[in-house]
Amino acid sequence: MSDFNITKQILEDSHEILLTAEVAPERVEKEVQAMAKKLRRKVRIPGFRPGKAPISIVIARLGREYILQEVAEDMLDEAHQAAIKTVQDEVAGGAALKDITLEPLTYEFVAPLQPEVDLGDYRALRVPFEEVDEAEVLKLMDEELANLLDLNKVWTPVEDRPVQYGDLVTLGIKLTVDGEEELNEEEWDFIPSETEYTMSPEFDANIVGMKLGEKKTFTLTFPDDAISKWAGKEGEFEVEVKAIKAEERPELTDEFIAENTGYETVEEFKEALEKHVRAHLESEKEEEFQKKLWEAIKEQATIKYAPATLDNQVERLEAEREDIYKSYGIESTDELLRLQGKSREEYREELRPEAQRRLEEELVLDEVAAEEMLDASDYEAEAYIRDAGLDEEDEKRLIERLKDDVYYKIYIRMLVMRRKAHKLLSAIARGEDVPEPGQHPVEEAPEEPEEDAETEAEEISEEEAGEEEAAAAPEVDESEEADETEEADDASE
């Protein structure tokens, strides 16, 4: 008979199970006696030699509650194992201690239940998929071409019109403030702007409209908030427009393309640009489709998991991020938090939404894989690693690990099945025909090609001919052969 009376209570709101482990009274008394016997060696009781006082007097001296506390701590692991053993197929992880009661000696543990997923009728799920708009392709191509030409604009002299905003203007300029000459330049270049003025908005506005060779004198007050020693003061300007240049786009020619891109002709460049733009738009459409797909799945599915299950996902995400930070020279998450001035609790709260999204998607994919009876072969597991874009040495090491590490092999096969489940859901949502559950193909390694029978016969006949020639060849004295070898060595020397 067990020394523990285990009772279970499902906590629906948190998807946990409350385990109560009450220790049998006779076991408690036995442990109290044993603990008192152990403790009497450490206490001095008047009238008795160390370790010789009766157990009843030790209990009276120390107090039953104190001894029970020591017993409770001593039996914690045993109670935990006994409680977990009764629900090991129901829970997703270990049970955390919630409370201990001394009279009667009782332990309370809370364990997360295995996640539950009800997908609903996921095979009836349909999500509209938008194809790439050809007009949008052409629009983006035009914008990219315009950007390329803008990046290669040149300043061209202008003589037949006055200064405009955005022109490159060369001025002869003289500035006087408080009777002192502060600036005197023969050729002073600037670009008038309506938003990013040079000295003040009025200065740029005074230059706009002037013609080539025109001279002008005007006064203005520098803004109070200007980053200038003349802020708030009045200045007198004498200016002369000596040159006006406007930005002009180059022509889109084969020569321009050859000089500024990796292509030789405009046609080649446009073909490549169209592929790039189309791939970008297709990627955007696919991303939008996937977002709507997961929204639709989660809207009709019921997903239950305990807070501890999400906490574990947060810790996984934290470990992944730490590996990334290390590649940038940050040694640990603790160092990152110190640099950012955050606590670990704040950091984990920031990670929680992403961890929740990943957890729920993984649970959905695992449930799809189970309901569809998906499987993954060793060949598909190896292909998964090869598709990861690792360097040759890491790829070889991980493929070898598949053969030796059972748990790693199970993990990779799980990732393969999740990828299959994702592709299946996408195909279903698009309305494509998909195999029935249990009928999904598993890709195996291609068989080695068998040698042609005629080629094999030729190889056999060549071997036989070689054997006949060897049998017919005259015997050679080994000493003579050695002499010839030595002579050949001497000749090479």
C-alpha positions in Angstrom: 0.0 0.0 0.0 1.3 3.5 -0.9 2.4 5.9 1.9 0.7 8.7 -0.1 -3.0 9.3 -0.7 -3.1 11.1 -4.1 -6.1 13.1 -5.2 -6.5 15.1 -8.4 -8.4 18.2 -9.4 -8.6 19.7 -12.9 -8.2 23.5 -12.9 -10.2 24.3 -16.1 -9.4 28.0 -16.2 -5.6 27.5 -16.2 -5.5 24.1 -17.9 -3.6 22.6 -14.9 -4.1 19.8 -12.5 -3.9 20.2 -8.7 -2.3 17.1 -7.1 -2.7 16.6 -3.4 -0.4 14.1 -1.7 -1.4 13.3 1.9 1.1 11.2 3.8 -0.3 8.2 5.7 -0.3 8.8 9.5 1.7 5.8 10.3 4.4 6.9 7.8 4.4 10.4 9.4 4.9 9.0 12.8 7.7 6.7 11.6 9.5 9.7 10.0 9.0 11.9 13.1 10.6 9.2 15.2 13.5 8.9 12.8 14.0 12.6 12.5 13.9 13.1 16.3 16.5 10.3 16.6 18.7 12.1 14.0 18.3 15.5 15.7 19.0 14.4 19.2 22.6 14.0 18.3 22.8 17.7 17.6 20.9 19.1 20.7 22.0 19.2 24.3 19.3 18.2 26.8 20.1 18.6 30.5 20.5 15.4 32.4 21.3 13.3 29.3 24.5 12.6 27.4 24.5 13.8 23.8 22.4 11.5 21.6 21.0 9.5 24.6 17.9 11.4 25.5 14.6 9.5 25.0 12.8 10.3 21.7 9.7 11.6 23.5 11.8 14.2 25.4 13.6 15.3 22.2 10.2 15.8 20.5 9.0 17.8 23.5 12.1 19.8 23.7 12.2 20.8 19.9 8.5 20.8 19.4 6.5 18.6 17.1 5.9 21.3 14.6 9.7 21.9 14.1 10.3 18.2 13.6 7.4 18.0 11.2 8.8 20.8 9.1 12.1 18.9 8.9 10.2 15.8 7.9 8.2 17.7 5.3 11.3 19.0 3.7 13.0 15.6 3.8 10.0 13.9 2.1 9.3 16.6 -0.6 11.1 14.8 -3.5 9.4 11.5 -2.6 6.0 13.1 -2.5 6.6 14.9 -5.8 7.6 11.6 -7.5 4.6 9.8 -6.1 2.2 12.6 -7.3 3.7 12.9 -10.8 3.6 9.1 -11.2 -0.2 9.1 -11.1 -0.5 11.7 -14.0 2.6 11.2 -16.0 0.7 10.7 -19.2 -1.6 13.7 -18.6 0.9 16.5 -17.8 3.3 18.4 -20.1 6.0 18.8 -17.5 7.0 18.6 -13.9 4.7 19.7 -11.0 5.5 22.8 -9.0 5.1 22.9 -5.3 2.1 25.1 -4.3 1.7 24.5 -0.5 2.6 22.2 2.4 0.3 21.5 5.4 1.8 19.9 8.5 -1.3 18.5 10.2 -2.0 16.2 8.4 1.2 16.3 6.4 0.0 17.1 2.9 1.7 18.4 -0.2 -0.1 20.4 -3.0 1.5 20.4 -6.5 0.3 22.1 -9.6 1.2 20.5 -13.0 0.5 21.8 -16.5 -1.8 19.5 -18.5 -0.9 18.4 -21.9 -2.0 21.0 -24.5 -5.3 20.3 -26.2 -6.1 21.4 -29.7 -9.5 21.1 -31.5 -9.0 22.3 -35.1 -12.6 22.1 -36.1 -13.3 21.3 -39.7 -10.0 22.5 -41.0 -10.4 20.7 -44.3 -13.3 23.0 -45.1 -11.1 26.1 -44.5 -10.8 28.5 -47.5 -8.8 31.7 -47.6 -8.8 34.0 -50.7 -5.4 34.3 -52.3 -4.7 37.5 -54.3 -2.6 37.1 -57.4 0.0 39.7 -58.3 -1.5 42.7 -60.1 0.3 43.2 -63.4 -0.3 46.9 -63.2 1.5 47.0 -59.8 4.4 45.2 -61.3 4.7 47.8 -64.0 4.3 50.6 -61.5 7.1 49.3 -59.2 9.3 48.8 -62.2 8.8 52.4 -63.3 9.6 53.6 -59.7 12.8 51.5 -59.6 13.9 52.8 -63.0 13.2 56.4 -61.8 15.2 55.8 -58.6 18.1 54.5 -60.7 18.0 57.6 -62.9 17.6 59.9 -59.9 20.7 58.4 -58.3 22.6 59.3 -61.4 21.3 62.8 -62.0 23.8 65.4 -63.2 23.9 69.2 -62.7 23.3 71.0 -66.0 23.8 74.8 -66.5 20.6 76.8 -66.9 20.5 80.2 -68.7 17.0 80.6 -69.9 15.0 80.8 -66.7 15.3 82.2 -63.2 16.3 80.4 -60.0 13.9 77.7 -58.7 13.9 75.8 -55.4 16.1 72.8 -55.8 18.6 74.4 -58.2 22.3 74.5 -57.4 23.0 78.3 -57.3 26.5 79.9 -57.3 26.4 83.4 -55.7 28.7 86.2 -55.2 27.7 87.2 -51.6 28.5 89.8 -49.1 26.9 89.9 -45.6 27.1 92.8 -43.2 25.8 92.6 -39.6 26.0 95.5 -37.1 28.2 97.4 -39.6 30.7 94.6 -39.7 31.4 92.5 -42.8 30.8 88.9 -41.8 30.9 87.2 -45.2 32.4 88.0 -48.5 32.6 85.1 -51.1 33.1 85.3 -54.9 31.6 81.8 -55.5 29.3 80.5 -52.8 27.2 77.4 -53.7 23.9 76.5 -52.1 20.6 74.9 -52.9 17.5 77.0 -52.1 14.9 75.0 -50.2 11.4 75.7 -48.9 11.8 73.4 -45.9 15.5 73.2 -45.1 16.5 76.8 -45.4 20.1 78.0 -45.5 20.2 81.1 -43.2 16.6 81.9 -42.9 13.5 81.1 -45.0 13.5 84.7 -46.3 17.1 84.3 -47.6 16.2 81.3 -49.8 13.0 83.1 -50.9 14.9 86.2 -52.0 17.2 84.2 -54.2 14.4 82.2 -55.9 13.2 84.2 -59.0 16.6 85.9 -59.7 18.1 85.5 -63.1 21.6 84.7 -64.2 23.9 87.8 -63.7 21.2 89.6 -61.6 22.4 91.5 -58.5 20.3 92.2 -55.5 20.5 93.9 -52.1 18.1 93.1 -49.2 18.0 92.9 -45.4 16.5 90.3 -43.1 16.4 89.3 -39.5 17.9 85.9 -38.5 15.5 83.7 -36.6 15.8 83.8 -32.8 16.2 80.0 -32.7 18.8 79.9 -35.4 22.0 78.0 -34.6 24.0 81.0 -35.5 26.0 83.8 -33.8 23.7 86.2 -35.7 20.4 84.8 -34.2 17.9 87.6 -33.7 20.1 90.1 -35.5 19.5 92.0 -38.8 21.8 91.4 -41.7 22.3 93.2 -45.0 23.0 91.0 -48.1 24.5 91.9 -51.4 24.2 89.0 -53.9 24.9 88.3 -57.5 23.7 85.1 -59.3 26.8 83.8 -61.2 25.5 80.3 -62.1 22.3 78.3 -62.1 22.3 74.5 -62.5 19.4 72.1 -62.5 19.4 68.4 -61.9 18.7 66.3 -65.0 18.1 62.6 -65.3 20.4 60.8 -67.8 18.8 58.9 -70.7 18.0 55.2 -70.2 20.4 53.7 -72.8 22.4 50.5 -73.1 25.5 52.5 -72.3 24.0 53.9 -69.1 22.9 50.4 -68.0 26.3 48.9 -68.7 28.1 51.7 -66.7 25.7 51.6 -63.7 24.5 48.0 -63.3 25.6 44.5 -63.9 23.7 44.2 -67.1 24.7 45.1 -70.7 21.4 46.3 -72.2 18.2 48.0 -71.1 16.2 44.9 -72.2 18.4 42.6 -70.0 18.0 45.0 -67.0 14.3 45.3 -67.4 13.9 41.5 -67.6 15.9 41.1 -64.4 14.0 44.0 -62.7 10.7 42.4 -63.6 11.7 39.1 -62.0 12.9 40.9 -58.9 9.7 43.0 -58.6 7.4 40.1 -59.3 9.2 37.9 -56.7 8.9 40.7 -54.1 5.2 41.2 -54.8 4.6 37.4 -54.7 6.4 37.2 -51.4 4.2 40.0 -50.0 1.0 38.3 -51.3 2.1 35.0 -49.7 2.9 36.7 -46.4 -0.5 38.3 -46.4 -2.1 35.0 -47.3 -0.3 33.2 -44.5 -1.4 35.9 -42.0 -5.0 35.5 -43.0 -4.7 31.7 -42.9 -3.4 31.6 -39.3 -6.1 34.1 -38.3 -8.8 31.9 -39.8 -7.3 28.7 -38.2 -7.1 30.2 -34.7 -10.6 31.7 -35.0 -12.2 28.3 -35.5 -9.7 26.2 -33.4 -9.8 25.7 -29.6 -6.3 25.7 -28.1 -5.7 25.1 -24.5 -2.4 25.1 -22.6 -1.1 25.9 -19.2 0.8 29.1 -18.2 3.9 26.9 -17.6 3.8 25.7 -21.2 4.0 29.2 -22.5 6.8 30.0 -20.0 8.8 27.2 -21.4 8.3 28.7 -24.9 9.5 32.1 -23.7 12.6 30.5 -22.3 13.3 28.7 -25.6 12.9 32.0 -27.5 15.2 33.7 -25.0 17.9 31.1 -25.6 17.6 31.5 -29.3 17.9 35.3 -29.1 21.0 34.9 -26.8 22.7 32.8 -29.6 22.0 35.6 -32.0 23.3 38.3 -29.7 26.5 36.3 -29.1 27.2 36.5 -32.9 27.2 40.3 -32.4 29.7 40.2 -29.5 27.2 40.3 -26.6 28.2 37.5 -24.3 24.8 36.8 -22.6 21.2 38.0 -22.0 22.3 39.5 -18.7 24.8 41.7 -20.5 22.1 42.7 -23.0 19.7 43.6 -20.2 22.4 45.6 -18.5 23.0 47.6 -21.7 19.3 48.2 -22.2 18.5 48.9 -18.6 15.8 46.3 -18.4 14.9 43.6 -15.9 14.6 39.9 -17.0 10.9 40.0 -16.2 10.4 43.1 -18.5 12.4 41.4 -21.2 10.4 38.1 -21.0 7.1 40.1 -21.2 8.4 41.6 -24.4 9.1 38.1 -25.8 5.8 36.6 -24.7 3.6 37.7 -27.7 6.1 36.1 -30.1 6.4 33.0 -28.0 2.6 32.6 -27.8 2.3 32.9 -31.6 5.0 30.3 -32.1 3.6 27.9 -29.4 0.0 28.0 -30.9 1.3 27.5 -34.4 3.4 24.6 -33.4 0.4 23.0 -31.5 -1.8 23.4 -34.6 0.8 21.9 -36.9 1.4 19.0 -34.6 -2.3 18.3 -34.4 -2.7 18.4 -38.2 0.3 16.0 -38.5 -1.4 13.6 -36.1 -4.9 13.8 -37.7 -3.5 13.5 -41.2 -1.1 10.6 -40.1 1.9 12.4 -41.6 5.2 10.7 -41.5 8.8 11.6 -42.4 11.6 9.3 -43.7 15.2 9.4 -42.9 15.9 10.7 -46.4 13.5 13.7 -45.7 15.2 14.4 -42.4 18.6 14.6 -44.2 17.1 16.8 -46.9 15.7 19.1 -44.2 19.3 19.6 -42.8 20.7 20.1 -46.3 18.0 22.8 -47.0 19.1 24.7 -43.9 22.0 26.5 -45.7 24.7 25.3 -43.3 28.3 25.1 -44.2 29.6 21.8 -45.4 31.2 20.7 -42.1 28.1 21.5 -40.0 25.8 19.8 -42.5 27.9 16.6 -42.5 28.1 16.6 -38.7 24.3 17.0 -38.2 23.5 14.3 -40.8 25.9 11.9 -38.9 24.1 12.9 -35.7 20.9 11.7 -37.2 22.3 8.2 -37.3 23.6 8.2 -33.7 21.3 10.4 -31.7 17.7 8.9 -31.5 16.3 12.0 -29.8 17.8 14.4 -32.4 16.4 12.2 -35.2 12.9 12.4 -33.6 13.2 16.2 -33.3 14.2 16.7 -37.0 11.4 14.3 -38.1 9.0 16.5 -36.1 10.2 19.6 -37.9 9.8 17.9 -41.2 6.2 16.9 -40.4 5.4 20.4 -39.2 6.6 21.7 -42.6 4.4 19.1 -44.3 1.5 20.1 -42.2 2.0 23.8 -43.0 2.1 23.1 -46.8 -1.0 20.9 -46.5 -3.0 23.7 -44.6 -1.9 26.2 -47.3 -3.0 23.9 -50.1 -6.4 23.2 -48.4 -7.0 26.9 -47.8 -6.3 27.6 -51.6 -8.8 24.9 -52.5 -6.3 22.5 -54.0 -6.8 18.8 -54.2 -4.9 17.0 -51.3 -4.6 13.3 -50.4 -6.8 11.8 -47.8 -5.5 11.3 -44.2 -3.1 8.5 -44.1 -2.5 8.7 -47.9 0.3 11.4 -47.9 3.4 10.3 -49.7 6.8 9.9 -48.0 9.8 10.5 -50.0 12.5 7.9 -49.9 16.1 8.0 -51.1 16.4 7.3 -54.8 17.7 3.8 -55.7 21.2 3.5 -57.1 21.0 2.9 -60.8 21.7 -0.7 -61.8 24.5 -1.4 -64.2 23.6 -2.3 -67.7 23.7 -6.1 -68.2 25.7 -5.7 -71.4 28.3 -3.4 -69.7 28.5 -5.9 -66.8 29.2 -8.7 -69.3 31.9 -6.7 -71.0 33.6 -6.1 -67.6 33.5 -9.8 -66.8 35.0 -10.7 -70.2 37.8 -8.1 -69.7 38.6 -9.6 -66.3 38.7 -13.1 -67.8 41.0 -11.9 -70.6 43.3 -10.3 -68.0 43.4 -13.5 -66.1 44.3 -15.5 -69.3 47.1 -13.0 -70.1 48.5 -13.3 -66.6 48.5 -17.1 -66.9 50.3 -17.0 -70.3 53.0 -14.4 -69.2 56.5 -15.8 -68.5 57.5 -16.1 -64.9 60.0 -13.4 -63.7 62.7 -14.1 -61.2 62.1 -12.0 -58.1 65.7 -11.1 -57.7 65.9 -9.9 -61.3 62.8 -7.8 -60.7 64.4 -6.2 -57.7 67.5 -5.4 -59.6 65.5 -3.7 -62.3 63.6 -1.7 -59.7 66.9 -0.5 -58.1 68.2 0.5 -61.5 65.1 2.5 -62.2 65.5 4.2 -58.8 69.1 5.1 -59.6 68.1 6.5 -62.9 65.5 8.8 -61.4 68.0 10.0 -58.9 
